[in-house]
Amino acid sequence: MGSGPEFDYCVVIDDDDDILMASRLLLRRLFAEVATARSPDEAFPLIETRTPDVVLLDANFARGATDAAEGLAWLEKLLGVDPEMVVVMITAHAGVQVAVAAMKRGATDFVSKPWSNDKLLATVRTAAALRRSRKAAVAGGAAPVPASPVVAGSALLGKSPAMARVHSLIARAAPTDANVLVLGENGTGKELAARELHRQSLRANEVMLTVDLGAVSEDLIDSELFGHVKGAFTDARADRVGRIQAADGGTLFLDEIGNLPLRLQPKLLTVLEQRQVTPVGANRPVPVDIRVIAATNLPLEKLHDERHFRQDLLFRLNTVEIDLPPLRERLEDVPELIEHYLGHYARRYGRAVPQIGAAARATLLSHDWPGNVRALRHALERAVILARDVPLEPEDFALVASPARIAPAAVVPPRPVDDLNLDRVERRLVEEALRKHGYNISLAANALGLSRAALYRRMEKHGL
Ligand SMILES: Nc1ncnc2c1ncn2[C@@H]1O[C@H](COP(=O)(O)OP(=O)(O)OP(=O)(O)O)[C@@H](O)[C@H]1O
């Protein structure tokens, strides 16, 4: 992309020089500066004078220690310096307790040694994005921020009859331990609904771990979900705790469950039926107590097609089904969303809340919103950034209609690129991919050769 690192400053604390060297090289892709320290003592001056976006903290310092007591104590001290600090624990000895204990004490996430570079980068990037949104929310005087960059600064809004049904279902399902399947198009608020379910559940004080099955590459999903033991396959140089095990006692959110490969579906079914997980290569199952919330944007006919999804697994996952309606079917929610997000972004960017002209308001209220609430949110952010002293006009929102509404003549074939500005070309390609795939993020990301997370970042960057 050539636009330099996304984030400013990261600190890695580990007593192993090789790890420090490797992580410094790797993390330079994300951070303008990566500082390293061989002990928490050494790290404090690096942290006190300048707040890092992310701290990576080794769980075990004392030689031969495996219970992570020292790492956990340091975690508490770091959070004592700044309770908003985003700390990712490095767990070497793969004790599930370490990962879970760290998350319970305020770590944002964990990575197990040895890590895959892609996984480490994805975890750290998400953590850094969280830090950024926490900072923005604090600057804006916002209420406590939920633990996700996606949902920072928002609750599940909407009072339309369709959303009232959703709220009522959430309230009734949350305190039970029933597995919940959340359905809906991209951007309808499935992740927000999942967080709300966890927040209102009896497990609210336990961890909620997310696995985005659309973002993890297929060959990593097995280890990511179920874990593995040392020697299970060539690269398995140490035990690794899977997310299912790490979520023990809490909630596991399986986003984009439709991307779970068919070959792994029976394995997840076994976990749900027997309440135990067997890491790859292990010969004994480990008991787990998890509540599963899954989400998908797959249309029902695909979900009910045995060639895509095992029906016995579906039956386990959808004890309660919550269907989030597309925004075009509840346009009466638009005014509340406008008010909320204009205020949110005005605070975030230190601007006055812009006025919306009558024509612009009418446009927002009649648009078909193929990208749903996410698209409305982005359109409002862009409008706040570009607002002048006059009321906003329809053009200030740069709305893209869904493919069905675009006249055939407007669907242009690929053409030679006249404008070579990389940024504008990127924006156009992203827009075209989204439009072509009816705003299905997974398909558009696929077409562009990007992960879903990478596509979201580009959509945000271009205000799409
Ligand atoms: N009802 C709502 N009230 C307030 N904000 C919402 C609502 N629904 C969605 N949003 C906002 O829209 C964005 C997308 O929401 P979310 O990630 O929960 O959708 P999703 O259905 O999980 O999307 P995807 O399937 O593309 O991952 C987020 O920024 C979220 O805060």
PDBQT file of the ligand as one rigid body, heavy atoms in Angstrom, charges set to zero:
ROOT
HETATM    1  N1  LIG A 501     -28.350  -1.825  15.511  1.00  0.00    +0.000 N 
HETATM    2  C1  LIG A 501     -27.170  -1.175  15.475  1.00  0.00    +0.000 A 
HETATM    3  N2  LIG A 501     -26.980  -0.087  16.241  1.00  0.00    +0.000 NA
HETATM    4  C2  LIG A 501     -25.810   0.584  16.215  1.00  0.00    +0.000 A 
HETATM    5  N3  LIG A 501     -24.775   0.241  15.448  1.00  0.00    +0.000 NA
HETATM    6  C3  LIG A 501     -24.897  -0.831  14.651  1.00  0.00    +0.000 A 
HETATM    7  C4  LIG A 501     -26.094  -1.603  14.641  1.00  0.00    +0.000 A 
HETATM    8  N4  LIG A 501     -25.932  -2.612  13.778  1.00  0.00    +0.000 NA
HETATM    9  C5  LIG A 501     -24.693  -2.505  13.290  1.00  0.00    +0.000 A 
HETATM   10  N5  LIG A 501     -24.059  -1.429  13.795  1.00  0.00    +0.000 N 
HETATM   11  C6  LIG A 501     -22.699  -0.970  13.481  1.00  0.00    +0.000 C 
HETATM   12  O1  LIG A 501     -22.417  -1.398  12.163  1.00  0.00    +0.000 OA
HETATM   13  C7  LIG A 501     -21.143  -2.005  12.071  1.00  0.00    +0.000 C 
HETATM   14  C8  LIG A 501     -21.275  -3.454  11.668  1.00  0.00    +0.000 C 
HETATM   15  O2  LIG A 501     -21.841  -4.194  12.746  1.00  0.00    +0.000 OA
HETATM   16  P1  LIG A 501     -21.439  -5.699  13.025  1.00  0.00    +0.000 P 
HETATM   17  O3  LIG A 501     -19.972  -5.916  12.809  1.00  0.00    +0.000 OA
HETATM   18  O4  LIG A 501     -22.023  -6.112  14.306  1.00  0.00    +0.000 OA
HETATM   19  O5  LIG A 501     -22.215  -6.376  11.796  1.00  0.00    +0.000 OA
HETATM   20  P2  LIG A 501     -22.111  -7.863  11.269  1.00  0.00    +0.000 P 
HETATM   21  O6  LIG A 501     -23.491  -8.236  10.870  1.00  0.00    +0.000 OA
HETATM   22  O7  LIG A 501     -21.406  -8.731  12.257  1.00  0.00    +0.000 OA
HETATM   23  O8  LIG A 501     -21.237  -7.654   9.973  1.00  0.00    +0.000 OA
HETATM   24  P3  LIG A 501     -20.370  -8.729   9.126  1.00  0.00    +0.000 P 
HETATM   25  O9  LIG A 501     -21.271  -9.886   8.812  1.00  0.00    +0.000 OA
HETATM   26  O10 LIG A 501     -20.051  -7.938   7.905  1.00  0.00    +0.000 OA
HETATM   27  O11 LIG A 501     -19.196  -9.081   9.970  1.00  0.00    +0.000 OA
HETATM   28  C9  LIG A 501     -20.492  -1.827  13.423  1.00  0.00    +0.000 C 
HETATM   29  O12 LIG A 501     -19.716  -0.675  13.370  1.00  0.00    +0.000 OA
HETATM   30  C10 LIG A 501     -21.655  -1.649  14.365  1.00  0.00    +0.000 C 
HETATM   31  O13 LIG A 501     -21.300  -0.836  15.440  1.00  0.00    +0.000 OA
ENDROOT
TORSDOF 0
